[in-house]
Amino acid sequence: MFPEPQRWLRRAARGRFAVAAALTAPWVVRRLRAEGLERTLTHITQLSPWTVRAIRRAAGHLATEDAQVAVAWAFKMAPHLEGACLEQALTQYVLQRDDSVQFVVGVKRDDAFGAHAWVEGDVTPDDARDFAPILVRGEP
């Protein structure tokens, strides 16, 4: 039968966020490849308030964990988007920038080499717990 209303609304919000991510991601990926991480982050933080409001209106508000799922889904469903954690985290950061989130890049805590990027809101994602932050941007 029909899913319960709260679950349906959550799915709809994720879908809306995923569409916004699919539209934002090409800009993020192009900037990152052309200018590197530091300049891309500078561009993101210098977006005009009007642009940030427009992005927010299009994406809606989601919890950080739900936003991460929606962005991953957008990258998976759009074959022209190639992106690992860095591209996905930057896309999520653009869409949630005014939600008191932080963009974080970390390195493995153990002897094995590894790096990971994520967006941190009120909770740290489970897949980021094994990494020590080396770059943090945004409001806590």
DSSP file (Angstrom, degrees, kcal/mol; ACC not computed):
  #  RESIDUE AA STRUCTURE BP1 BP2  ACC     N-H-->O    O-->H-N    N-H-->O    O-->H-N    TCO  KAPPA ALPHA  PHI   PSI    X-CA   Y-CA   Z-CA
    1    1 A M              0   0    0      0, 0.0     0, 0.0     0, 0.0     0, 0.0   0.000 360.0 360.0 360.0-154.7    0.0    0.0    0.0
    2    2 A F        -     0   0    0      1,-0.1     2,-0.0     6,-0.0     6,-0.0  -0.559 360.0-114.3 -81.7 142.3    1.1    3.6    0.5
    3    3 A P        -     0   0    0      0, 0.0    -1,-0.1     0, 0.0     5,-0.0  -0.364  45.0 -86.3 -69.1 156.6    4.2    4.4    2.6
    4    4 A E     >  -     0   0    0      1,-0.1     4,-2.2     4,-0.1     3,-0.3  -0.307  42.6-111.6 -61.8 149.2    3.7    6.3    5.8
    5    5 A P  H  > S+     0   0    0      0, 0.0     4,-2.8     0, 0.0     5,-0.2   0.852 113.5  52.2 -56.3 -42.5    3.7   10.1    5.3
    6    6 A Q  H  > S+     0   0    0      1,-0.2     4,-2.1     2,-0.2     5,-0.1   0.918 112.3  46.0 -61.8 -43.0    6.9   10.8    7.2
    7    7 A R  H  > S+     0   0    0     -3,-0.3     4,-2.2     2,-0.2    -1,-0.2   0.896 113.1  49.9 -66.2 -40.3    8.8    8.2    5.1
    8    8 A W  H  X S+     0   0    0     -4,-2.2     4,-2.4     2,-0.2    -2,-0.2   0.915 110.9  49.0 -64.8 -43.2    7.3    9.5    1.9
    9    9 A L  H  X S+     0   0    0     -4,-2.8     4,-2.4     1,-0.2    -1,-0.2   0.883 110.2  51.7 -64.3 -38.4    8.2   13.1    2.7
   10   10 A R  H  X S+     0   0    0     -4,-2.1     4,-2.3    -5,-0.2    -1,-0.2   0.911 110.7  47.9 -64.9 -42.1   11.8   12.1    3.5
   11   11 A R  H  X S+     0   0    0     -4,-2.2     4,-2.4     2,-0.2    -2,-0.2   0.907 111.6  50.2 -64.4 -41.3   12.1   10.3    0.2
   12   12 A A  H  X S+     0   0    0     -4,-2.4     4,-2.4     2,-0.2    -2,-0.2   0.906 110.4  49.7 -63.8 -41.2   10.7   13.2   -1.7
   13   13 A A  H  X S+     0   0    0     -4,-2.4     4,-2.3     2,-0.2    -1,-0.2   0.903 110.6  50.1 -65.0 -41.1   13.1   15.6    0.1
   14   14 A R  H  X S+     0   0    0     -4,-2.3     4,-2.6     2,-0.2    -2,-0.2   0.910 110.3  50.8 -62.1 -41.7   16.0   13.3   -0.8
   15   15 A G  H  X S+     0   0    0     -4,-2.4     4,-2.1     2,-0.2    -2,-0.2   0.911 110.1  48.7 -62.7 -43.3   14.9   13.2   -4.4
   16   16 A R  H  X S+     0   0    0     -4,-2.4     4,-2.0     1,-0.2    -1,-0.2   0.915 113.1  47.7 -62.2 -43.0   14.7   17.0   -4.6
   17   17 A F  H  X S+     0   0    0     -4,-2.3     4,-2.4     1,-0.2    -2,-0.2   0.885 109.3  54.1 -65.4 -38.8   18.1   17.3   -3.1
   18   18 A A  H  X S+     0   0    0     -4,-2.6     4,-2.5     2,-0.2    -1,-0.2   0.881 107.2  50.6 -64.6 -38.2   19.5   14.7   -5.5
   19   19 A V  H  X S+     0   0    0     -4,-2.1     4,-1.6     2,-0.2    -1,-0.2   0.929 110.9  48.7 -64.3 -44.5   18.2   16.7   -8.5
   20   20 A A  H  X S+     0   0    0     -4,-2.0     4,-1.9     1,-0.2    -2,-0.2   0.888 111.6  50.8 -61.3 -38.4   19.8   19.8   -7.1
   21   21 A A  H  X S+     0   0    0     -4,-2.4     4,-2.9     1,-0.2    -2,-0.2   0.907 107.2  52.6 -65.5 -41.7   23.1   17.8   -6.7
   22   22 A A  H  < S+     0   0    0     -4,-2.5    -1,-0.2     1,-0.2    -2,-0.2   0.825 113.4  44.7 -64.3 -30.3   22.9   16.5  -10.2
   23   23 A L  H  < S+     0   0    0     -4,-1.6     4,-0.4    -5,-0.2    -1,-0.2   0.792 118.8  41.8 -82.0 -29.3   22.6   20.1  -11.5
   24   24 A T  H >X S+     0   0    0     -4,-1.9     4,-1.7    -5,-0.2     3,-0.6   0.809  98.7  73.9 -85.8 -33.2   25.3   21.5   -9.2
   25   25 A A  H 3X S+     0   0    0     -4,-2.9     4,-3.1     1,-0.2     5,-0.3   0.842  88.7  56.9 -56.7 -42.5   27.9   18.7   -9.5
   26   26 A P  H 3> S+     0   0    0      0, 0.0     4,-2.5     0, 0.0    -1,-0.2   0.907 108.2  49.2 -58.8 -39.1   29.1   19.5  -13.1
   27   27 A W  H <> S+     0   0    0     -3,-0.6     4,-2.4    -4,-0.4    -2,-0.2   0.929 113.7  46.4 -61.5 -45.4   30.1   23.0  -12.0
   28   28 A V  H  X S+     0   0    0     -4,-1.7     4,-2.7     2,-0.2     5,-0.2   0.933 113.4  47.9 -63.5 -47.3   31.9   21.6   -8.9
   29   29 A V  H  X S+     0   0    0     -4,-3.1     4,-2.3     2,-0.2     5,-0.2   0.911 113.0  48.1 -63.0 -43.8   33.7   18.9  -10.9
   30   30 A R  H  X S+     0   0    0     -4,-2.5     4,-2.4    -5,-0.3     5,-0.3   0.934 113.6  47.1 -62.7 -45.7   34.8   21.4  -13.7
   31   31 A R  H  X>S+     0   0    0     -4,-2.4     4,-3.0    -5,-0.2     5,-0.6   0.931 112.3  50.1 -60.7 -45.4   36.0   24.0  -11.1
   32   32 A L  H  X5S+     0   0    0     -4,-2.7     4,-1.6     1,-0.2    -1,-0.2   0.910 114.4  43.3 -62.2 -43.9   37.9   21.3   -9.2
   33   33 A R  H  <5S+     0   0    0     -4,-2.3    -1,-0.2    -5,-0.2    -2,-0.2   0.859 120.7  40.7 -71.6 -34.8   39.7   19.9  -12.2
   34   34 A A  H  <5S+     0   0    0     -4,-2.4    -2,-0.2    -5,-0.2    -1,-0.2   0.854 133.4  16.0 -81.8 -35.8   40.5   23.3  -13.7
   35   35 A E  H  X5S-     0   0    0     -4,-3.0     4,-0.5    -5,-0.3    -3,-0.2   0.548  99.0-122.5-121.5 -10.4   41.5   25.2  -10.6
   36   36 A G  H  X< -     0   0    0     -4,-1.6     4,-1.6    -5,-0.6    -1,-0.2  -0.157  40.0 -63.8  88.4 172.8   42.2   22.7   -7.8
   37   37 A L  H  > S+     0   0    0      2,-0.2     4,-2.7     1,-0.2     5,-0.2   0.918 125.5  52.1 -66.7 -48.3   40.7   22.3   -4.3
   38   38 A E  H  > S+     0   0    0      1,-0.2     4,-1.9     2,-0.2    -1,-0.2   0.922 113.8  42.3 -60.7 -47.1   41.8   25.6   -2.7
   39   39 A R  H  X S+     0   0    0     -4,-0.5     4,-2.4     2,-0.2    -1,-0.2   0.843 112.8  54.5 -70.4 -32.2   40.4   27.9   -5.5
   40   40 A T  H  X S+     0   0    0     -4,-1.6     4,-2.3     2,-0.2    -2,-0.2   0.928 108.8  48.2 -65.0 -44.0   37.3   25.8   -5.7
   41   41 A L  H  X S+     0   0    0     -4,-2.7     4,-2.4     1,-0.2    -2,-0.2   0.884 110.0  53.0 -62.1 -38.0   36.7   26.3   -2.0
   42   42 A T  H  X S+     0   0    0     -4,-1.9     4,-1.3    -5,-0.2    -2,-0.2   0.926 109.1  48.8 -62.6 -44.7   37.3   30.0   -2.4
   43   43 A H  H  < S+     0   0    0     -4,-2.4     3,-0.3     1,-0.2     4,-0.2   0.909 111.1  50.9 -60.3 -42.1   34.7   30.2   -5.2
   44   44 A I  H >< S+     0   0    0     -4,-2.3     3,-1.2     1,-0.2    -2,-0.2   0.924 111.1  46.7 -63.7 -44.4   32.2   28.3   -3.0
   45   45 A T  H 3< S+     0   0    0     -4,-2.4    -1,-0.2     1,-0.2    -2,-0.2   0.701 110.7  54.5 -73.0 -17.5   32.7   30.6    0.0
   46   46 A Q  T 3< S+     0   0    0     -4,-1.3    -1,-0.2    -3,-0.3    -2,-0.2   0.308  75.0 128.8 -98.9   9.0   32.4   33.7   -2.3
   47   47 A L    <   -     0   0    0     -3,-1.2    -3,-0.0    -4,-0.2     5,-0.0  -0.389  68.6-104.8 -60.4 140.8   29.1   32.8   -3.8
   48   48 A S     >  -     0   0    0      1,-0.1     4,-2.4    -2,-0.0     5,-0.2  -0.273  22.3-115.4 -66.7 154.2   26.7   35.7   -3.5
   49   49 A P  H  > S+     0   0    0      0, 0.0     4,-2.5     0, 0.0     5,-0.2   0.865 118.3  55.7 -56.9 -36.0   23.9   35.6   -0.8
   50   50 A W  H  > S+     0   0    0      2,-0.2     4,-2.3     1,-0.2     5,-0.2   0.926 108.3  47.0 -62.5 -44.1   21.4   35.6   -3.6
   51   51 A T  H  > S+     0   0    0      2,-0.2     4,-2.6     1,-0.2     5,-0.2   0.911 111.4  51.0 -63.9 -43.0   23.0   32.5   -5.2
   52   52 A V  H  X S+     0   0    0     -4,-2.4     4,-2.4     1,-0.2    -1,-0.2   0.916 111.2  48.2 -61.8 -43.1   23.2   30.7   -1.9
   53   53 A R  H  X S+     0   0    0     -4,-2.5     4,-2.6     2,-0.2    -1,-0.2   0.899 111.4  50.2 -64.1 -40.4   19.4   31.4   -1.3
   54   54 A A  H  X S+     0   0    0     -4,-2.3     4,-2.1     2,-0.2    -2,-0.2   0.915 111.4  48.2 -64.4 -42.4   18.5   30.2   -4.8
   55   55 A I  H  X S+     0   0    0     -4,-2.6     4,-2.7     2,-0.2     5,-0.3   0.923 112.2  49.8 -62.2 -44.1   20.5   27.0   -4.3
   56   56 A R  H  X S+     0   0    0     -4,-2.4     4,-3.2     1,-0.2    -2,-0.2   0.908 109.1  51.2 -61.5 -43.6   18.8   26.5   -0.9
   57   57 A R  H  < S+     0   0    0     -4,-2.6    -1,-0.2     1,-0.2    -2,-0.2   0.903 114.5  44.1 -62.0 -40.7   15.4   27.0   -2.4
   58   58 A A  H  < S+     0   0    0     -4,-2.1    -2,-0.2    -5,-0.2    -1,-0.2   0.896 121.4  37.7 -70.5 -40.5   16.1   24.5   -5.1
   59   59 A A  H  < S-     0   0    0     -4,-2.7    -2,-0.2    -5,-0.2    -3,-0.2   0.823  93.7-154.0 -84.4 -31.7   17.7   21.9   -2.8
   60   60 A G     <  -     0   0    0     -4,-3.2     2,-0.5    -5,-0.3    -1,-0.1  -0.240  34.5 -58.9  78.9-178.7   15.6   22.2    0.3
   61   61 A H        +     0   0    0     -4,-0.1     2,-0.3    -2,-0.0   -44,-0.1  -0.883  58.5 165.5-107.8 132.7   16.8   21.4    3.8
   62   62 A L        -     0   0    0     -2,-0.5     2,-0.1   -45,-0.0    -2,-0.0  -0.970  41.5 -99.4-138.6 153.8   18.0   17.9    4.7
   63   63 A A     >  -     0   0    0     -2,-0.3     4,-2.5     1,-0.1     5,-0.2  -0.393  43.9-109.1 -64.4 153.7   19.9   16.4    7.5
   64   64 A T  H  > S+     0   0    0      1,-0.2     4,-2.1     2,-0.2     5,-0.1   0.879 118.0  50.3 -57.2 -42.1   23.6   15.9    6.7
   65   65 A E  H  > S+     0   0    0      1,-0.2     4,-1.8     2,-0.2    -1,-0.2   0.913 111.8  47.2 -65.1 -42.3   23.3   12.1    6.5
   66   66 A D  H  > S+     0   0    0      1,-0.2     4,-2.3     2,-0.2    -2,-0.2   0.881 110.8  52.8 -66.1 -37.5   20.3   12.3    4.2
   67   67 A A  H  X S+     0   0    0     -4,-2.5     4,-2.5     2,-0.2     5,-0.2   0.892 106.4  53.2 -64.0 -39.6   22.1   14.8    2.0
   68   68 A Q  H  X S+     0   0    0     -4,-2.1     4,-2.3    -5,-0.2    -1,-0.2   0.911 109.9  47.9 -61.8 -42.7   25.1   12.5    1.7
   69   69 A V  H  X S+     0   0    0     -4,-1.8     4,-2.2     2,-0.2    -2,-0.2   0.911 112.1  49.8 -63.4 -43.1   22.8    9.7    0.5
   70   70 A A  H  X S+     0   0    0     -4,-2.3     4,-2.3     2,-0.2    -2,-0.2   0.898 111.4  47.8 -65.3 -41.1   21.1   12.0   -2.0
   71   71 A V  H  X S+     0   0    0     -4,-2.5     4,-2.3     2,-0.2     5,-0.2   0.925 111.4  50.3 -67.0 -43.8   24.4   13.3   -3.5
   72   72 A A  H  X S+     0   0    0     -4,-2.3     4,-2.0     1,-0.2    -2,-0.2   0.902 111.1  50.0 -59.9 -40.2   25.8    9.8   -3.8
   73   73 A W  H  X S+     0   0    0     -4,-2.2     4,-2.5     2,-0.2    -1,-0.2   0.911 108.4  52.6 -64.4 -42.4   22.6    8.8   -5.6
   74   74 A A  H  X S+     0   0    0     -4,-2.3     4,-1.4     1,-0.2    -2,-0.2   0.915 110.9  46.9 -60.5 -43.3   22.9   11.7   -8.0
   75   75 A F  H  < S+     0   0    0     -4,-2.3     6,-0.2     1,-0.2    -1,-0.2   0.871 113.6  49.0 -66.8 -35.9   26.5   10.8   -8.9
   76   76 A K  H  < S+     0   0    0     -4,-2.0    -2,-0.2    -5,-0.2    -1,-0.2   0.879 113.3  45.7 -70.9 -37.3   25.5    7.2   -9.4
   77   77 A M  H  < S+     0   0    0     -4,-2.5    -1,-0.2    -5,-0.1    -2,-0.2   0.693 101.5  70.4 -81.7 -19.7   22.5    8.0  -11.6
   78   78 A A    ><  -     0   0    0     -4,-1.4     3,-1.9    -5,-0.2    -1,-0.1  -0.844  63.7-167.0-102.5 103.3   24.2   10.5  -13.8
   79   79 A P  T 3  S+     0   0    0      0, 0.0    -1,-0.2     0, 0.0    -4,-0.0   0.748  85.3  60.9 -63.8 -22.9   26.7    8.6  -16.0
   80   80 A H  T 3  S+     0   0    0      1,-0.0     2,-0.7     2,-0.0    -5,-0.1   0.612  89.3  85.2 -78.6 -10.5   28.4   11.9  -17.1
   81   81 A L    <   -     0   0    0     -3,-1.9     2,-0.6    -6,-0.2    -3,-0.1  -0.823  55.5-179.0 -97.1 115.1   29.4   12.6  -13.5
   82   82 A E        +     0   0    0     -2,-0.7     2,-0.3     5,-0.0    -6,-0.1  -0.956  22.1 142.4-108.8 123.5   32.6   11.0  -12.3
   83   83 A G        -     0   0    0     -2,-0.6     2,-0.1    -8,-0.1    -2,-0.0  -0.911  32.2-161.3-165.7 135.1   33.4   11.7   -8.7
   84   84 A A     >  -     0   0    0     -2,-0.3     4,-2.2     4,-0.0     5,-0.2  -0.050  63.4 -60.3 -93.2-157.5   34.8   10.1   -5.7
   85   85 A C  H  > S+     0   0    0      1,-0.2     4,-2.8     2,-0.2     5,-0.2   0.834 132.0  57.4 -61.4 -34.3   34.3   11.4   -2.1
   86   86 A L  H  > S+     0   0    0      2,-0.2     4,-2.3     1,-0.2    -1,-0.2   0.953 110.6  41.0 -64.4 -50.2   36.0   14.8   -2.9
   87   87 A E  H  > S+     0   0    0      1,-0.2     4,-2.1     2,-0.2    -1,-0.2   0.896 117.8  48.5 -64.5 -40.6   33.6   15.8   -5.7
   88   88 A Q  H  X S+     0   0    0     -4,-2.2     4,-2.4     2,-0.2    -2,-0.2   0.915 111.9  48.1 -67.4 -42.5   30.6   14.5   -3.8
   89   89 A A  H  X S+     0   0    0     -4,-2.8     4,-2.4    -5,-0.2    -2,-0.2   0.895 111.6  50.2 -66.2 -39.2   31.5   16.2   -0.5
   90   90 A L  H  X S+     0   0    0     -4,-2.3     4,-2.2    -5,-0.2    -1,-0.2   0.902 110.6  50.0 -65.0 -40.0   32.1   19.5   -2.4
   91   91 A T  H  X S+     0   0    0     -4,-2.1     4,-1.9     2,-0.2    -2,-0.2   0.931 112.4  46.9 -62.7 -45.1   28.8   19.2   -4.1
   92   92 A Q  H  X S+     0   0    0     -4,-2.4     4,-1.7     1,-0.2    -2,-0.2   0.888 109.8  54.3 -63.4 -39.1   27.1   18.6   -0.8
   93   93 A Y  H  X S+     0   0    0     -4,-2.4     4,-0.6     1,-0.2    -1,-0.2   0.896 106.9  50.9 -63.3 -40.9   28.9   21.5    0.8
   94   94 A V  H >< S+     0   0    0     -4,-2.2     3,-0.7     1,-0.2    -1,-0.2   0.928 113.8  44.9 -59.8 -44.6   27.7   23.9   -1.9
   95   95 A L  H 3< S+     0   0    0     -4,-1.9    -1,-0.2     1,-0.2    -2,-0.2   0.726 124.3  32.5 -75.7 -22.0   24.1   22.7   -1.3
   96   96 A Q  H >< S+     0   0    0     -4,-1.7     3,-2.4    -5,-0.1     5,-0.4   0.177  78.5 123.1-117.9  17.4   24.3   22.8    2.5
   97   97 A R  T << S+     0   0    0     -3,-0.7     3,-0.5    -4,-0.6     4,-0.4   0.795  76.4  46.4 -55.8 -35.5   26.7   25.7    3.0
   98   98 A D  T 3  S+     0   0    0      1,-0.2    -1,-0.3    -4,-0.2    -2,-0.1   0.223  92.1  83.9 -94.1  17.2   24.3   27.8    5.1
   99   99 A D  S <  S-     0   0    0     -3,-2.4    -1,-0.2    40,-0.0    -2,-0.1   0.040 111.0 -99.7-103.3  25.1   23.3   24.9    7.3
  100  100 A S  S    S+     0   0    0     -3,-0.5     2,-0.3     1,-0.2    -2,-0.1   0.942  75.5 146.2  56.0  51.0   26.2   25.1    9.7
  101  101 A V        -     0   0    0     -4,-0.4    38,-0.6    -5,-0.4     2,-0.4  -0.776  38.9-140.8-112.3 161.5   28.1   22.3    8.0
  102  102 A Q  E     -AB 120 138A   0     18,-2.5    18,-3.0    -2,-0.3     2,-0.5  -0.967   7.7-138.4-123.4 139.7   31.8   21.8    7.6
  103  103 A F  E     -AB 119 137A   0     34,-2.9    34,-2.6    -2,-0.4     2,-0.4  -0.855  32.5-172.4 -91.4 127.9   33.7   20.5    4.6
  104  104 A V  E     -AB 118 136A   0     14,-3.0    14,-2.5    -2,-0.5     2,-0.4  -0.973  20.9-169.0-130.7 137.1   36.5   18.2    5.9
  105  105 A V  E     +AB 117 135A   0     30,-2.5    29,-3.2    -2,-0.4    30,-1.8  -0.990  22.2 175.2-118.8 133.4   39.4   16.4    4.3
  106  106 A G  E     -AB 116 133A   0     10,-3.0    10,-2.3    -2,-0.4     2,-0.3  -0.902  23.2-137.1-136.0 164.3   41.2   13.8    6.4
  107  107 A V  E     -AB 115 132A   0     25,-2.3    25,-3.5    -2,-0.3     8,-0.2  -0.855  42.4 -82.1-118.1 156.9   44.0   11.2    6.2
  108  108 A K  E     - B   0 131A   0      6,-2.4    23,-0.2    -2,-0.3     6,-0.1  -0.206  27.4-146.2 -56.8 143.1   44.0    7.7    7.6
  109  109 A R  S    S+     0   0    0     21,-2.1    -1,-0.1     4,-0.1    22,-0.1   0.700  78.6  62.5 -83.8 -22.0   44.9    7.3   11.3
  110  110 A D  S    S-     0   0    0     20,-0.3    20,-0.0     2,-0.2    -2,-0.0  -0.169 105.4 -84.3 -94.7-167.9   46.7    4.0   10.9
  111  111 A D  S    S+     0   0    0      2,-0.1     2,-0.1    -2,-0.1    -3,-0.0   0.741  99.2  92.1 -72.1 -24.6   49.8    3.1    8.8
  112  112 A A  S    S-     0   0    0      1,-0.1     2,-0.3     0, 0.0    -2,-0.2  -0.448  82.2-116.4 -72.7 144.0   48.0    2.5    5.6
  113  113 A F        +     0   0    0     -2,-0.1     2,-0.3    -6,-0.1    -1,-0.1  -0.620  52.8 135.9 -81.0 138.2   47.8    5.5    3.2
  114  114 A G        -     0   0    0     -2,-0.3    -6,-2.4    -6,-0.1     2,-0.3  -0.900  30.3-160.3-174.5 149.9   44.3    6.9    2.5
  115  115 A A  E     -A  107   0A   0     -2,-0.3     2,-0.3    -8,-0.2    -8,-0.2  -0.951   9.7-176.8-135.6 156.4   42.4   10.1    2.3
  116  116 A H  E     -A  106   0A   0    -10,-2.3   -10,-3.0    -2,-0.3     2,-0.4  -0.993  12.5-152.6-152.8 148.4   38.7   10.9    2.5
  117  117 A A  E     +A  105   0A   0     -2,-0.3     2,-0.3   -12,-0.2   -12,-0.2  -0.968  25.6 155.3-124.1 143.0   36.5   14.0    2.2
  118  118 A W  E     -A  104   0A   0    -14,-2.5   -14,-3.0    -2,-0.4     2,-0.5  -0.967  40.1-113.6-156.2 167.9   33.1   14.5    3.8
  119  119 A V  E     -A  103   0A   0     -2,-0.3     2,-0.5   -16,-0.2   -16,-0.2  -0.948  29.9-157.8-110.4 131.9   30.6   17.0    5.0
  120  120 A E  E     +A  102   0A   0    -18,-3.0   -18,-2.5    -2,-0.5     4,-0.2  -0.937  21.5 157.9-116.1 126.2   30.1   17.2    8.8
  121  121 A G  S    S-     0   0    0      2,-1.2    -1,-0.1    -2,-0.5   -21,-0.0   0.270  75.0 -30.7-109.4-121.6   27.0   18.6   10.4
  122  122 A D  S    S+     0   0    0      1,-0.1     2,-0.3    -2,-0.0    -2,-0.1   0.677 133.9  36.1 -77.3 -16.0   25.8   17.7   13.8
  123  123 A V  S    S-     0   0    0      0, 0.0    -2,-1.2     0, 0.0    -1,-0.1  -0.962  83.1-118.5-132.8 153.5   27.3   14.2   13.5
  124  124 A T        -     0   0    0     -2,-0.3    -4,-0.1    -4,-0.2     5,-0.1  -0.776  40.1-110.1 -87.7 130.6   30.4   12.8   11.9
  125  125 A P    >   -     0   0    0      0, 0.0     3,-1.8     0, 0.0     4,-0.4  -0.272  22.3-122.1 -58.8 145.9   29.7   10.3    9.2
  126  126 A D  G >  S+     0   0    0      1,-0.3     3,-1.2     2,-0.2     4,-0.2   0.859 110.4  58.7 -58.0 -37.9   30.6    6.7   10.1
  127  127 A D  G 3  S+     0   0    0      1,-0.2    -1,-0.3     2,-0.1     3,-0.2   0.527 102.7  55.8 -73.6  -2.7   32.9    6.3    7.1
  128  128 A A  G X  S+     0   0    0     -3,-1.8     3,-1.6     1,-0.1    -1,-0.2   0.476  77.9  91.4-104.0  -4.4   35.0    9.3    8.4
  129  129 A R  T <  S+     0   0    0     -3,-1.2    -1,-0.1    -4,-0.4    -2,-0.1   0.733  82.2  56.6 -67.2 -22.5   35.8    8.0   11.9
  130  130 A D  T 3  S+     0   0    0     -4,-0.2   -21,-2.1    -3,-0.2     2,-0.4   0.342  96.6  83.1 -89.5   7.6   39.1    6.4   10.8
  131  131 A F  E <   -B  108   0A   0     -3,-1.6   -23,-0.2   -23,-0.2   -16,-0.1  -0.891  69.1-139.9-118.6 142.1   40.5    9.7    9.4
  132  132 A A  E     -B  107   0A   0    -25,-3.5   -25,-2.3    -2,-0.4     2,-0.1  -0.872  33.2-115.9 -96.7 125.3   42.2   12.6   11.0
  133  133 A P  E     +B  106   0A   0      0, 0.0   -27,-0.3     0, 0.0     3,-0.1  -0.348  39.4 166.5 -63.1 135.5   41.1   16.0    9.7
  134  134 A I  E    S+     0   0A   0    -29,-3.2     2,-0.3     1,-0.3   -28,-0.2   0.494  72.0  32.8-120.7 -15.2   43.8   18.0    7.9
  135  135 A L  E     +B  105   0A   0    -30,-1.8   -30,-2.5     2,-0.0     2,-0.4  -0.968  63.9 175.6-144.6 125.8   41.6   20.6    6.2
  136  136 A V  E     +B  104   0A   0     -2,-0.3     2,-0.4   -32,-0.2   -32,-0.2  -0.998   2.5 176.3-133.4 129.7   38.3   22.0    7.6
  137  137 A R  E     +B  103   0A   0    -34,-2.6   -34,-2.9    -2,-0.4     2,-0.1  -0.986  40.2  34.3-131.6 143.5   36.2   24.7    6.1
  138  138 A G  E    S-B  102   0A   0     -2,-0.4   -36,-0.2   -36,-0.2   -40,-0.1  -0.414  89.0 -45.8 111.1 176.7   32.8   26.1    7.2
  139  139 A E              0   0    0    -38,-0.6    -2,-0.1   -42,-0.3   -40,-0.0  -0.629 360.0 360.0 -85.0 138.1   30.9   26.9   10.3
  140  140 A P              0   0    0      0, 0.0   -38,-0.1     0, 0.0    -1,-0.1   0.492 360.0 360.0 -73.5 360.0   30.8   24.3   13.1
